[in-house]
Amino acid sequence: MNISDLLSAHNVILDAGPANKETLLDLLATEASSRIGAPKEEILKALQAREHIGSTALGKGVALPHTELRGAENPLVLFARLRKPIDFEARDDEPVDLFFLVLWPTATRKGLLPVMGEICKALRDPQSLRKLRQAETPDTVVQLVRQALPPNAERELDDDDF
């Protein structure tokens, strides 16, 4: 599995309206539950536990909430852009409006770190972030993410890559 397999237009949410971290995590859990069939409460609890360890905000208005999920059969990557940035306890103190949610099956941990690494690499470019903030359709978001990926991201990823 490679990163391009994990993000589809179906998994893109544009101009969502959560006003704070709690409502954002609730939205992500609801959306993830509808896509993978795991109970929303289980997903939300796992995301909250991960955020309790430390914020998953990366800086520059971007966050990468992630967790392993028992019982999940397949990984899920979901992108959400907010209408208005929210406080997500980022180290740079910038509010966050771009979120990449990564849920990974506990039973198959292989591949989690490479996928997260590729997402981080894709988000380093300020130009890519600007374009993601201006994208008008889910298909455009998917195309922009793929364009921002390093050239080798289309190949199969494994943990030995990191």
C-alpha positions in Angstrom: 0.0 0.0 0.0 1.3 3.5 -0.8 0.1 6.9 0.4 -1.8 7.6 -2.8 -4.0 4.6 -2.1 -5.0 6.1 1.3 -6.4 9.5 0.4 -9.3 9.8 -1.9 -11.8 12.6 -2.6 -14.3 10.7 -0.5 -12.0 11.3 2.5 -11.7 15.0 2.1 -13.8 17.5 4.2 -13.7 21.1 3.1 -14.7 24.1 5.2 -15.7 22.3 8.3 -16.9 24.4 11.2 -15.6 23.1 14.5 -14.8 25.9 17.0 -12.3 24.1 19.2 -10.1 21.0 19.6 -12.9 18.9 21.2 -15.5 19.5 18.5 -12.8 18.9 15.8 -11.9 15.5 17.3 -15.6 14.6 17.5 -16.1 15.5 13.9 -13.0 13.5 12.8 -14.2 10.5 14.9 -17.7 10.7 13.3 -16.4 10.9 9.8 -13.9 8.1 10.4 -16.6 5.9 11.9 -18.8 6.3 8.9 -15.9 5.2 6.6 -14.4 2.3 8.5 -17.3 1.1 10.6 -15.6 1.3 13.9 -17.6 2.8 16.8 -17.3 6.6 16.9 -16.7 6.5 20.7 -13.8 4.1 20.3 -12.2 6.3 17.7 -12.8 9.5 19.7 -11.4 7.9 22.9 -8.2 6.8 21.0 -7.7 10.3 19.5 -8.2 12.0 22.8 -5.8 9.7 24.5 -3.2 10.5 21.8 -3.7 14.2 22.2 -3.4 13.9 25.9 0.2 12.6 25.4 1.0 15.7 23.4 -0.5 17.8 20.6 -0.3 16.4 17.1 0.0 20.0 15.7 3.0 20.2 13.4 3.1 24.0 13.1 2.3 26.3 10.2 -1.4 25.7 10.8 -1.2 21.9 10.2 -2.0 19.0 12.5 -1.6 15.2 12.1 -3.9 13.5 14.6 -3.1 9.8 14.5 -3.7 6.7 16.5 -3.7 2.9 16.2 -7.1 1.4 16.3 -8.0 -2.1 17.5 -10.4 -4.0 15.3 -9.8 -1.8 12.2 -9.1 -3.8 9.1 -7.6 -1.1 6.9 -5.8 2.2 7.5 -7.6 5.5 6.9 -6.3 8.9 5.9 -8.8 11.7 6.1 -8.1 15.4 5.3 -10.2 18.2 6.9 -9.9 21.9 6.2 -11.6 24.3 8.6 -13.4 27.5 7.7 -11.7 29.2 10.7 -8.4 28.0 12.3 -8.6 26.7 15.9 -6.2 26.5 18.8 -4.6 23.0 18.7 -1.8 23.7 21.2 0.8 24.0 18.4 4.4 24.7 19.5 4.5 27.7 17.2 1.2 29.0 18.7 -0.4 29.3 15.3 -4.0 28.2 15.1 -4.6 25.1 12.9 -6.9 24.8 9.9 -5.5 21.8 8.0 -5.8 18.3 9.5 -4.6 14.9 8.3 -6.2 12.2 10.3 -4.4 8.8 10.2 -6.0 5.8 11.8 -4.0 2.5 11.6 -5.0 -1.0 12.5 -3.2 -2.2 15.6 -2.8 -5.7 14.1 -0.8 -4.4 11.1 1.4 -1.6 12.4 3.8 -1.9 9.4 3.6 1.1 7.2 2.2 3.6 9.8 5.5 5.6 10.2 6.3 5.7 6.5 2.8 7.1 5.7 3.0 9.7 8.4 6.5 10.6 7.2 5.4 11.1 3.6 2.5 13.3 4.7 4.9 15.4 6.7 7.2 15.7 3.7 4.3 16.8 1.5 3.4 19.5 3.9 6.8 21.2 4.2 6.3 23.5 1.3 4.5 26.7 2.1 3.3 26.9 -1.5 1.6 23.5 -1.1 -0.1 24.7 2.2 -1.3 27.8 0.5 -2.8 25.8 -2.4 -4.5 23.4 0.1 -6.1 26.3 1.8 -7.4 27.6 -1.5 -8.6 24.3 -3.0 -12.2 24.4 -4.1 -12.9 20.7 -4.5 -11.9 17.4 -2.8 -10.4 16.2 -6.1 -8.2 19.2 -6.1 -7.0 18.5 -2.6 -6.1 14.9 -3.5 -4.3 16.1 -6.6 -2.3 18.8 -4.6 -1.3 16.2 -2.0 0.0 13.8 -4.7 1.9 16.6 -6.4 3.5 17.6 -3.1 4.7 14.1 -2.4 8.4 13.3 -3.0 9.0 11.4 -6.3 9.4 8.0 -4.6 6.1 8.2 -2.6 4.2 6.4 -5.3 6.1 3.2 -4.6 5.2 0.8 -1.8 6.3 2.1 1.6 7.6 0.1 4.5 9.1 0.8 7.8 12.6 0.3 6.5 12.2 3.5 4.6 12.5 5.5 7.9 
